[in-house]
Amino acid sequence: MHYQPILLDTKGIDILDKDTVLDEVSRIYKQLKESLSVFEIKAEGQSIGVESLKKFSSWLWNRNDELKVLIVFQAEKLTLEAQNSLLKIVEEPPEKTVIILSSRNSDTLLQTINSRCITMGKVSKSNDAVQMPAFLQGNYINRIKLIDSLTKEDNSRENALKLVEELINYYLEDKEYRMKSDKLLEIYLGIKSGTNLKLSLSLVNQLVST
């Protein structure tokens, strides 16, 4: 099984510990609660260079039945050379491997890396209400019109992925709707792999309307 890489937005927190990262990402990939092998990369000084990435190469491509997780902490400190090296792995991750980039500022990462990851925000421990995505604020018909408009845009697939990503994060905040986030993830991965965009978004509309 191949897993979509995760970009964990830490919302300004400088660094999280391994257990917190795994707990956050297990909201999407429940398999992370099982036995697994974890490789951690952390900044040594002000940056993370390409040499740090070379250390895990043999571990990453080792073919075994164990689920592997690569965590890059403070990913905003990756040098440009390191990001380009990481991009090759993010584009085609090995089987049974989850790649997690934990960053307080994802804007410093290459757009090509951002676009290949599912972005999720760290759960806030406050009681502030999570803002409802704009897509949910209209009725079923309004959403059909929005889908029709979105699928005619030049960057429609990219915008569709952002829309579904936002919905996944929204539903992850409430255990009652966790099943919806699971199904939305399936649709998200389908859109990434090139499924019919209008049909995929119609399925999203049906899902959020139930």
N, C-alpha and C positions, 0 to 999 in steps of 0.2 A: 504494500500500500504506500502511495505517495502522499505526503502532507504539504499543504500550502504553508510557506514560511509565515511567521508571525512577527509583526512589528509592535512591540508593547510600548505605548506612550506612557511614561511614568509621571507625566504632569508636573515636571519640575523637580521631582525627587532625584537626587544625584545618583544613587545606586540602590538597587534592591538586593536582597539576599536570594539565594537559589530557591529556597522553599517557597518564598513569596511569588517568584516568577512562575514556578511550576504550578502553584495553586491558581494563579490568575489565568494561565493559558489552558489549564484543565477544564475551564468553563467552556472552551470550544472543543478541545481534544481530551475527552474523558480518559483515554488510554494512558495519559501521563500519570494517573494514579496507580498504575501497575508498575512492576519492576522494570527498571530501565537503566541505561548507562548515560551519564551526563558529563559533557566536556564544557568547561567554563573558560571564557577568554575575558580578561580584564585589562584595563589600561595600566601600563607601567610608565608612570610619568604623565605627560600631557597628551599623549596620543597612543593609538594602537596601530602598529605598522604591519606590513605584509608578513614579516617573520613570525609574528604571533599566530597568523592564520596557517602557516606551514606546519606548525606543531601538531595539528589535529588531523592532518591529511590521511595518514594510514589508518587512524581510528575511524574516521568518517566513512571510508570506503571499505572497511572490513565487513565482509558479507557474513552475517550471522542472524539468528532469529530474535535477537534482543533489540527492543526499541531504543534508538539512540536520540539524544537531545543535545544540540549544540546551542549554548547560550552565550551571546556576545553582550556583555554589560557595557554601559556607557558607549553605545554604538556611535554616538555623535562624535567620538574622538577618533574614529577610523580615518586614517589618511586616505587621500584620493587613490593611491596605489592599492591600498588594502581593500577599499570599497570595490574597485574594479576586479580584484581577485575574488572577493566574496560574491560579486554579481554572478560569476560563472556557476557557483554552487546554488545560489538562490534561484537562478533560472531553471536549473535541472537538479533538484535535490535528490540524493540517493534514496532508494526505497527504505521504508521504515525509519526515517530520520526526520525529526522536527527541528527546524532552525528558528531560533528566537533571537530577535534583536531588541534589546532593552535600551531605550533612549529617552532622555529628557528633552531633546530637541531634534525631531525627525527631519526638520527642514534642512539640516546640514547633510543629510544623506542624498545620494544620487536619486533623481526621480525614477530612474530605471529600477532601483532597488525598492523604493516606495511602492511602485506600481505592481510589483510582483509579490507583495506581502499583504496579508490581512492585517489591517491596523486595528488594534483594540486599546482602549484606555484602561489604566489601572482603576479598580473599583474605589470610589471615594468612600471613606469611612464616616462622612458626615451624613446628616439626614436631609440634605438638599435634594429636592425632586429632580429627577433626570428629565431634561428637556425633550419633549416629544419631537421626533423628526418631522419635517415639513410634509413629507409624503403621507403621513398618517392623519394630518390635520384636515384633509378634505374628505369627501365621501367617495364611494366606489366609482361613480361616473367621473368625478374630477380627477381621480387617479388614472383612469383610462385615458383621459385627454392628456395628462402629463406624460404618460408612457408613449402615447402617439407622437407627442412633440419631441420627447427625448430621443426616440429611435430614428428621427430624421436629422439629428445633429451629426456633424463630422466626427466628433469624439464621443459618440453615443455609448459605445461599450465601456469606455473608461468612466463616464458619468454614471452608467448603470451599476458598475461595480462599487462606486462610492455610495450610491443610494442603498444598495443591499448591505454593504459594510456597516453603514450607519444604523440600519434596522437590526442587524445582528447584535451590535453593541447595546442597542436600546433594550432588546428583549432579554439579553443576558443578565440585566440588572434585576430581573424578577424571576424567581424559581418557577412560578406558575406558568411562565411563557417560555421556559427553556426549550421545550420541544419545537417551538417555532424557530428559535435561533438555530437549532440543528438542521431543520429543513431548509432554512435560508442559506446556511453554509453549503448545502448540496447544490442549491441553485447558483450560488456565487461561483463555486468551482466549475459548474457547467458553463456559465458565462465566460469564465476565464479560458475554458477549453474550446470555445467557439460555437456553443449551441445557439439556436435561433433566439435572438435578443428579445423580440416582441413577445414570443411565446413564454420565455423565461420570466419576463416582467409581469406578464399576465398571471403566471403562477404565483408570483410574489403578491400581486393584488388580491388574488383569491385567498392566499394564506393569511394575510393581515386582516382580511375582512371577516374571518371566522372567529 
